[in-house]
Amino acid sequence: MRSYSDPSTVARLEANAKVAGFNRWFDFDCLGAGNGEVELTLEMRDELTQHHGFFHGGCVTSLADTACAWAASTVAGDVVTASSTLHFLRPADGDRIRVHATVIRAGKRTVTVDGKVFSEKADEAPKLCATTLVSVAVLAR
C-alpha cells in the first residue's frame, strides 16, 4: 500500500467498481488510493491486446480514466469524467501497465487530474507510455 493511501478509501472504491460489469471484466488492481492520488495496475492478457501484441489503446485509456476518476473521488466524492485528453508516447508493450493519477486542482464542480501511464516488464525500469489530463465533474450529493 502506498504512503498516501487510505484503506477505507480503497475499500469504498473497490466496492463501487464491483458493481460495474466492465470493471469486473477489466480486472485491474488498486495499489493505493487517498488524498488525491490513485495507483492502478492491469496485468497483460490476450484479450487486452491489439494486432501488434501491445496493450490496446482503449485499455490504456480506460485504466487511465478510471485512475483519474478515482483520484478525484478521493477528494470530491461521487464523480464522473467530463473530458479527457490522452497522449500516447510509446507502445504499452509490457507485462502490465500502471497508472498514477494525481489531483491538480479540486474545485466545487470540477476536479482536474493528471495521469501518467507506465508500461512495466520484469527486470526493466518502467517506461512512460502515455500521459493524460482529465476534467472530472463532481455530482450533487
GIDADA-V329173 format. One record per pair of residues at least 24 apart in sequence whose C-alpha atoms are under 10 Angstrom apart, sorted by the first residue. I is the first residue (numbers start at 1). J is the second residue. Records with the same first field share a line. If there is no record, write none. Layout:
BEGIN
I->J, J
END
This chain:
BEGIN
1->30, 31, 32, 33, 39
2->31, 32, 33, 34, 37, 38, 39
3->32, 33, 34
4->32, 33, 34, 35, 36, 37, 38
5->31, 32, 33, 34, 35, 36, 37, 38, 39, 74
6->32, 33, 34, 35, 74
7->32, 33, 34
8->33, 34
9->33, 34, 35, 70, 73, 74
10->34, 38, 70, 74
12->74
13->70, 71, 73, 74
14->70
17->66, 70
22->62
23->62, 63, 66
26->59, 62, 63
28->63, 66, 96, 97, 98
29->98
30->67, 98, 99
31->98, 99, 100
32->71, 100
33->67, 70, 71, 73, 74, 100, 101
34->70, 71, 72, 73, 74, 75, 102
35->71, 72, 73, 74, 75, 102, 103
36->68, 70, 71, 72, 73, 74, 75, 76, 101, 102, 103, 104, 105, 106, 111, 113
37->67, 68, 70, 71, 72, 73, 74, 75, 100, 101, 102, 103, 104, 113, 114, 115
38->66, 67, 68, 69, 70, 71, 72, 73, 74, 99, 100, 101, 102, 103, 115
39->63, 64, 66, 67, 68, 70, 71, 98, 99, 100, 101, 102, 115, 116, 117
40->64, 66, 67, 68, 70, 97, 98, 99, 100, 101, 117
41->67, 96, 97, 98, 99, 100, 117, 118, 119, 120
42->95, 96, 97, 98, 99, 119
43->94, 95, 96, 97, 98, 120
44->92, 93, 94, 95, 96, 97
45->95, 96
49->92, 93
52->91, 93
53->91, 92, 93, 94
54->91, 92, 93, 94, 95, 119
55->91, 92, 93, 94, 95, 96, 97, 119
56->91, 92, 93
57->86, 88, 91, 92, 130
59->92, 97
60->86, 88, 91, 92, 97, 98, 99, 117, 118, 119, 129, 130
61->85, 86, 87, 88, 117, 130, 131, 132
63->97, 98, 99, 117
64->97, 98, 99, 100, 101, 114, 115, 116, 117, 130, 131, 132, 133, 134
65->99, 101, 113, 115, 132, 133, 134, 135, 136
66->99, 101
67->98, 99, 100, 101, 102, 113, 114, 115, 116, 117
68->99, 100, 101, 102, 103, 111, 112, 113, 114, 115, 116, 132, 133, 134, 135, 136
69->101, 103, 111, 112, 113, 134, 135, 136, 137, 138
70->101, 102, 103, 113, 136
71->100, 101, 102, 103, 111, 112, 113, 114, 115, 136
72->101, 102, 103, 104, 105, 106, 110, 111, 112, 113, 134, 135, 136, 137, 138
73->103, 111, 136, 137, 138
74->103
75->103, 105, 106, 107, 111, 138
76->106, 107, 108, 109, 110, 111, 136, 137, 138, 139, 141
77->138, 139, 140, 141
78->136, 137, 138, 139, 140, 141
79->109, 110, 111, 136, 137, 138, 139, 140
80->110, 111, 135, 136, 137, 138, 139
81->110, 111, 112, 134, 135, 136, 137, 138
82->110, 111, 112, 134, 135, 136, 137, 138
83->112, 133, 134, 135, 136, 137
84->112, 113, 132, 133, 134, 135, 136
85->131, 132, 133, 134, 135
86->115, 116, 117, 130, 131, 132, 133, 134
87->116, 117, 129, 130, 131, 132, 133
88->117, 128, 129, 130, 131, 132
89->117, 127, 128, 129, 130, 131
90->118, 119, 127, 128, 129, 130
91->118, 119, 127, 128, 129, 130
92->117, 118, 119, 120, 127, 128, 129, 130
93->118, 119, 120, 121, 127, 129
94->118, 119, 120, 121, 122, 124, 126, 127
95->119, 120, 121, 122
96->120, 121, 122, 126
97->121, 126, 127, 128, 129
98->126, 127, 128, 129
99->128, 130, 131, 132
100->131
101->131, 132, 133, 134
102->133
103->133, 134, 135
104->133, 134
105->135
106->135, 136, 138
107->136, 137, 138
108->137, 138, 139, 140
109->136, 137, 138, 139, 140
110->134, 135, 136, 137, 138, 139
111->135, 136, 137, 138
112->136, 137
END
